[in-house]
């Protein structure tokens, strides 16, 4: 029972982390930089800060999510037992091998990207005042 509970907590942390990755980090950086700017026409500095800060923070959170995924594999004893060769490192003439099993992080990330796209669509069509055709 403790393994299942710890596994569920790790899945919850991965879910929260992936939503933060796609929604929280960009919104947070834009809010942070907008609070530091005094004029409506800032210099290049805030733009560079956003363009560097968002990807750097996303990489850091992505690494944390990968650590959580490996911890989930160890806790639930579902960690891959060998080296997995990624498709882009395989020869095109090579033999087809069975695809690797999807990890929990793969499923969580796809769900979080879908949620981020839905949130963006709702914001764009409902709250941003875009003109809908028709």
Protein Blocks (a to p, Z undefined) as FASTA:
>chain_A
ZZmmmmmmmmmmmmmmmmmmmmmmmmmmmmmmmmmpmbfbdcfklmmmmmmmmmmmmmmm
mmmmmmmmmmmmmmnopaccbddddfklpcfkbccdddddddfklmmmmmmmmmmmmmmm
mmmmmmnopaceZZ
